[in-house]
Every structure is written in structure tokens, then in C-alpha cells.
Amino acid sequence: MKIKVCGMKNPNNIEELSSLSINYMGFIFYPKSPRYIAGLKPEILNILSDSTKRVGVFVNEKVASLFKTIEKYGLDAVQLHGNETPQYCEDLIETFPEITIIKALSISDIKDIEKTNEYEELCDYFLFDTKTSQYGGSGQKFNWEILNSYKGNKPFFLSGGISMEDIEEIKNIQHPNLYGLDLNSKFESEPGLKDLYLVKKFIKKIKNTQ
């Protein structure tokens, strides 16, 4: 099970978490988010080892701005968390053919899962988050039984209010394409500041239950 910790913006916190077994670290480039990286220097990400992928999280970003950010921060992956079209993904692939694309979809019912059909051939992973009036970071869970309706071939990240209390329920998810877990608000002392102890404890327990 891969672990993605999202919403990082504090340099010291980034360095602290870099010592853990984190596969993906997410940085939010959406100004309206309380976890917006505002002013984070690109060189700070050099603390991350090659085993931790740098993920830029974007919401309906202009293509030209997205391209500049990928280059500036040396991103390994982009998480498209807005209403980006399949054509948007095609333009991204054409310019950055090696970039990993994670398409986030907001989920509240089975019809939302069906939207994966539009992106199946254009992304590397899906990320299923809870549908709310905002883009991510709500701390709310959707009904995980809806995952059973996903019949596509792409692996996916599970997101949306995951906490320490969910470990056993996650263990019981039998979907063959569950690839990783996206940890965010339930592991924070404040927006963008992760509790190292909680993250470490979660990783240890989830690895022991696999």
C-alpha cells in the first residue's frame, strides 16, 4: 500500500516527514487552499529522496502556468483536482510525456465513478475524494462501498478524511486496484502542518495490517 501525504508547506515539517516511508508528498498550488504553498522555495524539496515522488496539486490551473510550475519545482507527478478536461490531459502529456498524472474525482454516488471512463487512457492513477462544495481538504469521507462500482484498469488512491480510526476498514477493502492512501487533514495540528507522530503511527499500523 503506497502512502501519499498531501498539503505540505512548512519547510521544517517537510524535512521531518522526509525521514518516513512516504511514497508521494503533495504540494498544493491552489491559492484558495489553506495549504497553499505560497512562497515555498523549490530547493527545499531537494531534501526528498528519489523514493518520495513530488506531487503538485492543481485546480483548473492555466496550462502555461502549470508547465512553469512543473519545471520550477521538478515535479514527478501532477494531481488534477478540478474540472480539467481530457484535452487538458492530452496537452500535458504532449509537453511532459514522462510526468505522472493523477486525476482526482469527487465522489458522492456511482455516477461520479463513471467519469473515470473519460480519463482511463489519459492518466496513470485516479484519486477518489469526497464531493463537497470545495476542492479537497474537507476531512469528510464518502461511502467507500461505492468503490466496488469502479471497473476500470487504472490503480487509484483513496482520499477524503482518512484517519487512524479507519485502518481496519481500509484493511477490509478488497478492490484489486486500490493502490495508495492519501493522508491530509486528519493528521494535522493546523492546516499544512502534519503531526509526525500520527503519520508514523498510521504507516506502521497500516503496513502491519496488510
LUMLO-664674 format. One record per residue (C-alpha): residue number from 0; z, x, y. Coordinates in steps of 0.05 Angstrom, whole numbers, plus 5000, padded with zeros to 4 digits. Example, Ala and Ser with C-alpha at 12.3 -4.5 7.8 and 13.67 -1.06 7.14 Angstrom:
<atoms>
[atom 0 [5156 5246 4910]]
[atom 1 [5143 5273 4979]]
</atoms>
This chain:
<atoms>
[atom 0 [5000 5000 5000]]
[atom 1 [4978 5030 5066]]
[atom 2 [5025 5027 5126]]
[atom 3 [5000 5016 5197]]
[atom 4 [5048 5018 5255]]
[atom 5 [5018 4987 5317]]
[atom 6 [5035 4984 5391]]
[atom 7 [5057 5056 5401]]
[atom 8 [5060 5081 5473]]
[atom 9 [5122 5125 5481]]
[atom 10 [5107 5200 5471]]
[atom 11 [5175 5216 5440]]
[atom 12 [5171 5155 5395]]
[atom 13 [5101 5175 5373]]
[atom 14 [5127 5244 5354]]
[atom 15 [5187 5214 5317]]
[atom 16 [5144 5168 5275]]
[atom 17 [5093 5222 5261]]
[atom 18 [5143 5251 5211]]
[atom 19 [5139 5188 5168]]
[atom 20 [5088 5168 5116]]
[atom 21 [5046 5126 5163]]
[atom 22 [4972 5119 5146]]
[atom 23 [4949 5087 5211]]
[atom 24 [4980 5088 5280]]
[atom 25 [4956 5036 5330]]
[atom 26 [4949 5044 5406]]
[atom 27 [4935 4983 5448]]
[atom 28 [4883 4988 5502]]
[atom 29 [4892 4917 5527]]
[atom 30 [4923 4915 5596]]
[atom 31 [4955 4847 5587]]
[atom 32 [4996 4871 5527]]
[atom 33 [5068 4893 5538]]
[atom 34 [5049 4951 5491]]
[atom 35 [4991 4974 5533]]
[atom 36 [4988 5050 5531]]
[atom 37 [4980 5056 5607]]
[atom 38 [4976 5130 5625]]
[atom 39 [4985 5159 5555]]
[atom 40 [4954 5227 5555]]
[atom 41 [4903 5238 5499]]
[atom 42 [4933 5305 5479]]
[atom 43 [4997 5271 5458]]
[atom 44 [4960 5243 5398]]
[atom 45 [4949 5314 5373]]
[atom 46 [5018 5311 5343]]
[atom 47 [4989 5266 5289]]
[atom 48 [4967 5298 5224]]
[atom 49 [4898 5284 5194]]
[atom 50 [4932 5237 5144]]
[atom 51 [4950 5189 5201]]
[atom 52 [4889 5154 5230]]
[atom 53 [4887 5139 5304]]
[atom 54 [4870 5066 5315]]
[atom 55 [4851 5038 5383]]
[atom 56 [4865 4964 5391]]
[atom 57 [4817 4928 5438]]
[atom 58 [4809 4856 5462]]
[atom 59 [4740 4837 5487]]
[atom 60 [4731 4906 5518]]
[atom 61 [4665 4922 5552]]
[atom 62 [4623 4964 5505]]
[atom 63 [4614 5022 5553]]
[atom 64 [4690 5026 5565]]
[atom 65 [4703 5022 5490]]
[atom 66 [4656 5081 5477]]
[atom 67 [4690 5124 5531]]
[atom 68 [4759 5109 5502]]
[atom 69 [4738 5128 5431]]
[atom 70 [4714 5195 5456]]
[atom 71 [4773 5208 5503]]
[atom 72 [4826 5195 5451]]
[atom 73 [4789 5219 5390]]
[atom 74 [4798 5153 5355]]
[atom 75 [4786 5148 5280]]
[atom 76 [4784 5072 5280]]
[atom 77 [4779 5012 5326]]
[atom 78 [4813 4946 5316]]
[atom 79 [4774 4890 5349]]
[atom 80 [4826 4837 5365]]
[atom 81 [4788 4790 5409]]
[atom 82 [4725 4748 5403]]
[atom 83 [4678 4805 5392]]
[atom 84 [4611 4783 5362]]
[atom 85 [4575 4812 5302]]
[atom 86 [4525 4841 5352]]
[atom 87 [4583 4877 5386]]
[atom 88 [4600 4909 5319]]
[atom 89 [4527 4929 5308]]
[atom 90 [4525 4964 5376]]
[atom 91 [4588 5001 5358]]
[atom 92 [4561 5024 5291]]
[atom 93 [4497 5047 5323]]
[atom 94 [4533 5093 5372]]
[atom 95 [4592 5114 5328]]
[atom 96 [4567 5108 5256]]
[atom 97 [4629 5144 5229]]
[atom 98 [4681 5101 5264]]
[atom 99 [4723 5055 5221]]
[atom 100 [4720 4983 5244]]
[atom 101 [4778 4935 5233]]
[atom 102 [4761 4864 5253]]
[atom 103 [4823 4823 5267]]
[atom 104 [4821 4748 5256]]
[atom 105 [4873 4698 5279]]
[atom 106 [4894 4653 5222]]
[atom 107 [4924 4584 5220]]
[atom 108 [4884 4550 5166]]
[atom 109 [4830 4562 5114]]
[atom 110 [4773 4553 5163]]
[atom 111 [4796 4614 5200]]
[atom 112 [4788 4656 5137]]
[atom 113 [4717 4632 5131]]
[atom 114 [4699 4670 5194]]
[atom 115 [4700 4734 5152]]
[atom 116 [4631 4716 5128]]
[atom 117 [4602 4735 5196]]
[atom 118 [4631 4805 5194]]
[atom 119 [4632 4822 5120]]
[atom 120 [4575 4872 5126]]
[atom 121 [4596 4900 5194]]
[atom 122 [4668 4922 5186]]
[atom 123 [4708 4966 5139]]
[atom 124 [4771 4923 5139]]
[atom 125 [4797 4857 5163]]
[atom 126 [4864 4846 5194]]
[atom 127 [4894 4776 5187]]
[atom 128 [4942 4759 5243]]
[atom 129 [4977 4695 5265]]
[atom 130 [4937 4649 5311]]
[atom 131 [4975 4637 5376]]
[atom 132 [4958 4628 5449]]
[atom 133 [4959 4704 5458]]
[atom 134 [4925 4763 5426]]
[atom 135 [4973 4793 5375]]
[atom 136 [5045 4815 5380]]
[atom 137 [5074 4745 5374]]
[atom 138 [5123 4762 5319]]
[atom 139 [5103 4699 5283]]
[atom 140 [5079 4692 5211]]
[atom 141 [5024 4647 5185]]
[atom 142 [5025 4614 5117]]
[atom 143 [5008 4672 5071]]
[atom 144 [4983 4625 5017]]
[atom 145 [4920 4618 5059]]
[atom 146 [4903 4689 5037]]
[atom 147 [4884 4661 4969]]
[atom 148 [4823 4629 5001]]
[atom 149 [4794 4696 5021]]
[atom 150 [4740 4711 4970]]
[atom 151 [4705 4768 5007]]
[atom 152 [4700 4840 4984]]
[atom 153 [4730 4876 5044]]
[atom 154 [4802 4900 5039]]
[atom 155 [4849 4873 5091]]
[atom 156 [4913 4887 5129]]
[atom 157 [4967 4834 5133]]
[atom 158 [4996 4826 5202]]
[atom 159 [5039 4777 5241]]
[atom 160 [5114 4780 5244]]
[atom 161 [5125 4824 5183]]
[atom 162 [5199 4844 5178]]
[atom 163 [5249 4875 5130]]
[atom 164 [5263 4806 5102]]
[atom 165 [5191 4799 5077]]
[atom 166 [5190 4855 5026]]
[atom 167 [5199 4812 4964]]
[atom 168 [5149 4760 4988]]
[atom 169 [5098 4815 5001]]
[atom 170 [5110 4842 4931]]
[atom 171 [5091 4774 4904]]
[atom 172 [5024 4772 4939]]
[atom 173 [4973 4783 4884]]
[atom 174 [4909 4786 4924]]
[atom 175 [4868 4846 4900]]
[atom 176 [4843 4863 4969]]
[atom 177 [4910 4869 5004]]
[atom 178 [4903 4939 5030]]
[atom 179 [4957 4950 5081]]
[atom 180 [5013 4923 5124]]
[atom 181 [5013 4922 5200]]
[atom 182 [5083 4933 5229]]
[atom 183 [5098 4917 5301]]
[atom 184 [5147 4873 5339]]
[atom 185 [5199 4864 5284]]
[atom 186 [5211 4939 5284]]
[atom 187 [5223 4948 5358]]
[atom 188 [5283 4956 5403]]
[atom 189 [5236 4938 5461]]
[atom 190 [5160 4927 5466]]
[atom 191 [5126 4991 5446]]
[atom 192 [5189 5028 5423]]
[atom 193 [5196 5029 5348]]
[atom 194 [5263 5036 5311]]
[atom 195 [5253 5098 5269]]
[atom 196 [5308 5078 5220]]
[atom 197 [5279 5009 5207]]
[atom 198 [5208 5034 5197]]
[atom 199 [5232 5089 5150]]
[atom 200 [5275 5039 5111]]
[atom 201 [5217 4990 5105]]
[atom 202 [5169 5043 5079]]
[atom 203 [5219 5067 5028]]
[atom 204 [5233 4996 5002]]
[atom 205 [5161 4974 5001]]
[atom 206 [5140 5036 4963]]
[atom 207 [5196 5024 4913]]
[atom 208 [5173 4953 4900]]
[atom 209 [5100 4968 4886]]
</atoms>
